[in-house]
């Protein structure tokens, strides 16, 4: 895993997981929410977002990109470059509770979240199949699976470090 995308609905824990992965692997973390949203949460124009993603990918060979912009996104750019995709497919109830506790959200966020499993998820799965067929897809459906994934990655990283020393 050298080019990792972390996807999922709002409140699924994408940013938290991405930070943990970055710490474990040493890969650079790129948080697209911090790049995409302009002042007053204005969406970046489509063409500009494509160009910025291409620039990020050209400047970085190894990365973890965290974020799912829903209907505002042009994810194909990132998918084509990814070798691993981590999809946090947590329940609506869990994501809504986490998002509610985190901070006030705009109406468009709540509409996206409520429709995620019915609309966004199928579109993302289709885009992954079309634009990242060789990438390893990790579909994590609950916090226990997320913890198991992190533990397995830590063990793998330790084993790799020991192998390099010998």
C-alpha positions in Angstrom: 0.0 0.0 0.0 1.7 3.1 -1.2 -1.2 5.0 -2.8 -4.2 4.7 -0.5 -7.7 6.3 -0.8 -10.0 6.3 2.3 -13.7 6.7 1.4 -17.0 6.5 3.2 -19.9 8.6 4.3 -19.6 11.6 6.6 -19.1 10.5 10.2 -17.6 7.1 9.2 -14.2 7.9 10.6 -12.2 8.5 7.4 -10.0 11.2 8.8 -9.3 9.4 12.1 -8.4 6.2 10.2 -6.3 8.1 7.6 -4.3 9.8 10.4 -3.7 6.4 12.0 -2.6 4.9 8.7 -0.2 7.7 8.0 1.4 7.3 11.4 1.8 3.6 11.0 3.1 3.6 7.4 4.8 7.0 7.3 2.9 7.9 4.1 2.0 11.5 3.5 -1.6 12.3 4.5 -3.6 14.5 2.1 -6.9 15.7 3.4 -9.1 16.7 0.5 -11.6 18.6 2.6 -8.9 21.1 3.5 -8.0 21.6 -0.2 -11.4 21.4 -1.9 -13.6 23.6 0.2 -13.1 27.3 -0.4 -14.1 30.0 2.2 -17.6 29.8 3.5 -17.7 26.1 2.3 -18.0 27.0 -1.4 -17.3 24.1 -3.6 -14.3 24.3 -5.9 -15.1 24.5 -9.6 -15.1 21.1 -11.3 -12.2 21.8 -13.7 -10.1 23.3 -11.0 -10.6 20.3 -8.8 -9.5 18.0 -11.5 -6.3 20.0 -12.1 -5.5 20.2 -8.4 -5.9 16.5 -8.0 -3.6 15.8 -11.0 -1.0 18.2 -9.6 -1.1 16.5 -6.2 -0.7 13.1 -7.8 2.2 14.3 -10.0 4.0 15.7 -7.0 3.6 12.7 -4.7 4.4 9.1 -5.5 3.2 7.7 -2.2 0.2 9.0 -0.2 -3.0 8.5 1.8 -5.8 10.6 0.5 -8.7 11.0 2.9 -12.1 12.2 1.8 -15.3 11.7 0.0 -16.9 14.8 -1.4 -20.0 13.0 -2.6 -21.7 14.8 -5.5 -19.0 17.5 -5.6 -16.2 15.0 -6.2 -14.3 13.9 -9.3 -13.0 10.7 -7.7 -11.9 9.0 -11.0 -8.7 11.0 -10.9 -7.6 9.6 -7.6 -9.0 6.1 -8.3 -6.8 5.7 -11.4 -3.7 6.3 -9.2 -4.6 4.2 -6.2 -3.2 0.8 -5.3 -5.5 0.4 -2.2 -8.9 1.7 -1.4 -10.3 1.6 2.1 -14.1 2.0 2.1 -15.7 2.6 5.5 -19.2 1.2 4.9 -20.6 1.9 8.3 -24.3 2.2 9.1 -26.3 5.3 8.6 -27.2 5.4 12.3 -23.5 5.2 13.4 -22.4 7.9 10.9 -25.3 10.2 11.7 -24.6 10.0 15.5 -20.9 10.7 15.0 -21.5 13.6 12.6 -24.1 15.0 15.0 -21.6 14.9 17.9 -18.8 16.3 15.8 -20.2 19.7 14.7 -23.2 21.3 13.1 -23.5 20.4 9.4 -25.2 22.0 6.4 -28.4 20.7 5.0 -26.7 19.3 1.9 -24.4 17.2 4.1 -27.4 15.6 5.9 -29.1 14.9 2.5 -25.9 13.3 1.2 -25.6 11.2 4.3 -29.2 10.1 4.3 -28.9 9.0 0.6 -25.4 7.6 0.8 -26.1 3.9 0.9 -28.8 4.2 -1.8 -27.1 6.7 -4.2 -23.5 7.4 -3.5 -22.3 4.0 -2.5 -23.4 2.3 -5.7 -21.8 5.0 -7.8 -18.6 4.7 -5.9 -18.5 0.9 -6.2 -19.1 1.3 -10.0 -16.3 3.9 -10.2 -13.9 1.7 -8.3 -14.6 -1.2 -10.6 -14.1 0.9 -13.7 -11.2 3.1 -12.7 -9.3 1.1 -10.1 -9.8 -2.6 -11.0 -6.3 -3.6 -9.9 -6.5 -1.7 -6.5 -7.0 -3.8 -3.4 -10.4 -2.9 -2.0 -10.8 -3.1 1.8 -14.5 -2.9 2.7 -14.8 -2.3 6.4 -18.4 -2.4 7.8 -18.0 -1.7 11.5 -15.6 -0.4 14.1 -14.4 -3.8 15.0 -13.3 -4.5 11.4 -11.5 -1.1 11.3 -9.6 -2.0 14.5 -8.7 -5.5 13.0 -7.5 -3.8 9.8 -5.3 -1.4 11.8 -3.9 -4.2 14.0 -3.1 -6.3 10.9 -1.3 -3.3 9.3 0.8 -2.7 12.4 1.9 -6.3 12.4 2.7 -6.2 8.7 4.7 -2.9 9.1 6.7 -4.4 12.1 7.4 -7.6 10.1 8.6 -5.5 7.1 10.9 -3.4 9.4 12.4 -6.5 10.9 13.0 -8.0 7.5 14.8 -4.9 6.4 17.1 -5.1 9.4 18.2 -8.7 8.8 
